Structure formats: C-alpha cells, structure tokens
Amino acid sequence: MRLIFDLFAQAAEMILVLALAPLLIGYIRKFKARLLRRRGPPILQPWRDIIRLMRKEAVVADNASWLYCAAPYLIFATTWVAASLVPTFATGLMFSWTADLIAIIALLGSARFFLALAGMDIGTSFGGIGSSREAMFGSLAEPAMIMIVFTVSFIAGTTQLSEIAAYMVSNFELRVSVGMALIGLIIVAIAENGRIPVDNPATHLELTMVHEAMILEYSGRYLALIELASALKLLLYISLIGCVFFPFGLAPRDAGAQDMAIGAATYVLKLAIGGGLLALFETSTAKMRVFRVPDFLGAGLMLGLLATLLVFVTRSL
C-alpha cells in the first residue's frame, strides 16, 4: 500500500509542476500588468496558447534535419525531468535519490545544448545570433551555478536536494555565505530564463532577443513544447530557491496525505511570492545592453566564489 502511495505522490509532483508552469507565466504577466495599471491577459492565457499551438500544423523548412524536429521533445523532456526532481511539496519521494544538484545542472545544460543546435540547424541569421548569445551566457551562468552548488553542498554535506532541505530546516541560521549564494542564484535564474534586465520575453526585437531568436522558425506543436519547457525552467529555478533557501512547509519523508496537501499549498504560496517579486523587479528595472550581460553574470559568479571561500574560512576558524 505504501508503494502505491509513493508512486501516486511522485506522479502528483510531476503533474503539479507541469500544470503550474504556464500558470506561473500567466500570473507574472497579470501581476506586471496590474503594476502598470493595465488589465492584462488572464492567468490561464499561456495554457490556452499552448493548446492552440498543439492543434495547429507544424511548418518545417525544407533544409531542416531530424535534429530540428527532435529538439523540442528532448528540450521538453529534460526540462520536465529536472523540474520534477526538485522537491516541491515533500522530501524523500520515490525518485528523490536522483534529485542531485549536479544532475539538474547537467539536464539544464543538455536542454540548452539542443536548443542552441536547433537554432543553428535552419541556417538563419537570427538563429545563429541567438545560439551564439545563448552559448556565451551559458558559459558564464554554469560556473556561477557550480560555485553556488559547492557553497550549499559544503554547508549541508551533500548535493542531494531532499537532504539539503532537511538540513536547512533543522539548522536554520543566518549565514553571509548563504545570502551570497542566494543572490548569485537569483542572478543566474534571471539570466537563464531570459528575463529583464538580461532579455525581454515580451518582445521580438532582432537586436536584443536571445531565446526568441532560436525558436523563431518553430510553429505548431514544436513551438508549444518549447514554450512549455521555457515555463518549466522558470518554475524550476523558483522551486530550487524555495527548496534550498526557504524549505519551510515541505512534508517530511513518509508523510501522510494531509502533510503533503499542506506542503502543496505552501509551495503554491512560494510560487506566488516568487512570481510577484519577479514581476515587481521587472517593472522597476530597464533592460541592459547585451554586452553588459557578462558583467551581470560575472557578479553572480563572484558571489558564488566568495560564498564558497567564506565557507572554507569559517570552517577553519
């Protein structure tokens, strides 16, 4: 009976992140519109767009290879798996032993690799520009992410997310290194998701777009899968921040249905707070020039490096 309950809980987490990812995008758009004194689109609009794209026929260029058609499925699968590995409402689920921070970074790197290849596959100038910028930003974001992982893993003694969350709950204390790692992770999350000030997801300007340039030739179900994967990626980073730095409300291992329901409600609240803060930040910040993005990511890398060094220094005292 316990096995069936564990399978149901794991499946519920996978369905939960898939269902909430487009709603999170819709919530952020609605919140931004309200801050700008506009009505804004409905929160369900991203799901409506995805369903509409799923019904449309996909137009594929004559010179497109098999990689162009396979990339959306690979990007969606790797991103969905990575988002499902992050503990959302409970720790110690059936597949929690695979929820390793290094594995999640590898999955996100694989998705970025396939997306960059798909952007260059057609041979358009926009796709090449977007892929080159994505590779440049990724080469700076991944080292920063690795240093943040080192900081958290040195403090908790593991890279397994369920154990990190349990350690942070039981050993909660104000640390300068944890604060630096949190700010560095926020910087990486903004850059990886192409949000303001790095990129503006609401525009299609040729001189500024990064993510949109790589998917400009996609349509139909291929575009729907990529848009869904993009929403899952944003949800993943907010979930990761909530799991590592604010792990309150997570149901413990072998918890019952009531504790998991409370954990799910707390998780939705965390997403609402994170999405609201992101919307507030984007409405009060202007987009920076593309050539200033390395400086922005460099700040995240330096914060991660300083946090790691600070952990070593405090341990030696």
N, C-alpha and C positions, 0 to 999 in steps of 0.2 A: 504493500500500500504506500509506503514511504517512497519507493522508486517512482510510482505513478505520480505522486505529488511533486517530486523533484523534477520530473520531466515536464509536468504542467507549468511549474514555476519558471523553468528555463525557457519554454516556449512562450510564456506570457511576457517575459522580458524582451525577447526578440520581436514579438508583435507590438509591444508597447513602444519601443524606440522607433520602429518603422511607422507607427501611426502618429507619434508625436512630432517627428522631424518636420514634415511640412506644416503642421500646426504652429510649430515654433517660428518658422519663417513668416507665416501669416500674422502671428502675434507681434513680432518685431515690426513688420510693416504697419500694422494697425497702430501700434504704440507711437511710432515715429510720426505717423500722420496726425495723431491726436496732439503730439507735442508741437507740430507745425500748424495747429488749428485747422486741420482738414478732416474730412470724414474718413477717408481711407478705405481700402478694399476689405471685404470680410475675412475673418481669420481662416475660413475654410477655402479661400480662393486658391492657394497653392495646390491643394488636393484636387480641386476642380480642373486646374490647368493640367495636372499630371494625367488625370483620367481622360481629358480631352485629347492630349497628345497621344495617349495609348490607342485611341480609336482612329487616329489619322494614319495615313500610309507614309512610310519612311521613304524619302527620296535619297538615293545614294549615287554619288558621282561614278562615272564610267571607269575612272582610273583608281578607284578605291580598292584596297586589298582586303583580305579576310580580317586583318587586324582592325580595320576601321569599324567593321560590323561587330567584332567580338569584344572590342574595348569597352563599350558601355556595360555589358554584362559582367565583365571582370571588375570594372571600377565599382559597380553597384555591389557585387558580391563581397569584395574585400572590405569595402567601407561598412557594409551592414554587419559583417562578422566582427570587425573592430569595434563598432558601436555597441554590439551585443555583449562583448566581453567586459565592458566597463560595468562594475556593479552599480545599478540604478536604485532599486528599492530594497535589495537584500544582498548579503555577502554569503559566500560559501555555497553558491548554486552548483548544479551538476558539472558545468563546464568552467567553473571558476578557477580550476587549476591551470587553465590555459590563458587566464587573464593576466598576462605579463606585460609590463610596460614596454619592454624591448620588442615583444611580438606585435603589440599595437602600433609602434612606430614603424616596424617593418611592413605591416599591412598598409598603412597610410602611404609609405614610400612606394610600395608596389602600385597603388592606385594612381599616384602622381606620375609614375613612370609610364603606365599605359595611357594616361590622358595626354601626356606630352607626345608620345609616339603617334597617337591618333590625330593630334593637332597637326603634325608634320606629314601625315600619310597622304593627304589630298594634294599637298604641294602649294597651297595658297599662301600669300604673304602674311595674312592675318594669323593663320595657324602657326606659321614659323615664329612670328613675333611673340605670340602668346606662349608657345612652348619654350622659347629661349628665356623669357622672363620667369616662367614657372620654374625652370631648372635653376636659374640664378637665385630666386627666392628660396627654393628648397634646399640649396647648398648652404644657405645661412640659417634656415629655420631648423633643420635636422640637428646640427651640432648644438644649437641652443636647447633643443628638446632633450638631447642626450645628457647635457650638463644638469638640466632640471631633474631628470630621472636619477642621475647619480646622487644629487642632493637628497632627494626623498628616500632613495633606497639606502643610503648611508645612515639616515636617521632611523628608519624603520627596520633596517637589517634585511630587507628583501625587496624584490621588484614585483612581487605578486600583489595585485590590487586589493584583493579581499583582506590580506594580512596587513597591508599598509593602512587601509581604512580602519581596521580593528585597532591597530596601534595608535593611530591619530586620535581615536575616540577615547581610549583608555589613558593616553599620555598627552593630553591636550595642554599645551603651554605656548606662550608667545616666544617665538624664535625669530631673530633677524634673518637667518638663512632661509627659513620657511617663507617669510614675507618677500624676500628677494626672488625665491623660486616661483611664488605666486604671480608676481608682477611679470617675470620673464615668461611664464606660461601664458598669461593674458596677451602679451605682445605676440608670441608665436601663434596663438589661436586667431588673433585678428589678421595676421599676415597669411596664414594657411587658408583661411576662409575667404580671403579677398574682400574684407570689409574695410570701411573707411577707418583710418586715412590711407591704407595701402591701395585699395581698389574700391570702386563704387559699383556694387552689384545691380544697381537700378539703371545704369546707363550702358550704351554700346558704342562709346567713343573709340575710334580706331587707335588713337594715340595714347590712350590710357588703359584700355581694358587688358586684362590678363586671362582670367578664367573664361570670359565670354568669347575671346578670340579663338580659343582652342575648340570650342563647341559651336562655332558659327555655322558650320556646314551640316550639323546634325538636325534631324527632324523626326517627327513621329515618335515611335516607342523608344528609339535610341536617345533622343533628347529627354524624354520623360525619365528614363533610367538615370541619366547623368544628373538631371535636376534633383531627383530623389536622393542620389548619392551625395550631392552637394549639401542638401539639407541634413542628411545623416551625419556628415562630417562636422557641421556646426554644432549639432546636438551632442556629438561625441566629445568635443572639447569642453562644452559647458558641463557635461556629465563628469568628465575627468576632473575638472576643477572642483566640482561638488563632492566627488568621491574622495579625492586626496586631501583637500584643504578644509572642506566642510562636510565631513562624513556623518553628520548627525541625522538621525532618523532612519538609518539603514537597519533593516531587520537582521538579527544575528543568524549564525549558522543553525540549521534545524529549527527555524522559527515556524510558527503556525500561520494560518491564512490571515488572521487578524493583524499580526505584526507586519506581514507583507503588505496588507492593504494600507496600513499607516505609513509604511515606507514608500509606497507608490504615491500617496497623497503628498508626502514630504518632497518626493522627487519632482512632482509637478510644480510644487511651490518654488523649488530651487530653479527650475527652468524658467518660471515666470519672472523671478527676481533677476536671473542672469540675462534673459532677453530684454527686460526693461532697462537694466543698466547699459547693455549694449546699444539699445535704441537711443538712450539719453546721451551716451558718448558720441554716437554718430551724428546726432543733430547739433551738437555743440563743437564739432571738430571738422575742419576742412580737409579735403584730400590733398596729400602731399605729392610732390613730383616723383616720378618713377625712380629717378637717380638718388632720391633721398631715402628710399626704402631700405637699402643696405645699412644705412646708419641706424634706422629704426630697429631692424633685426639685430644689428650689432649691439645695441643696448640690451636686448634680451639675452644675447649670448654672454655679454659681460656680467649681467646679473646672475645668470646660471653659474658662471665660472666663479664669481665671488662667493656665491652661496655654498658651492662645493668646498672652496678653500676655507670658508668660515667654519664649516662642519669639522674639517680636519683640525683647525686651530683650537676650537672649543673642546674637542676630544682630548687633545694633548695637554690641556691645562689641568 
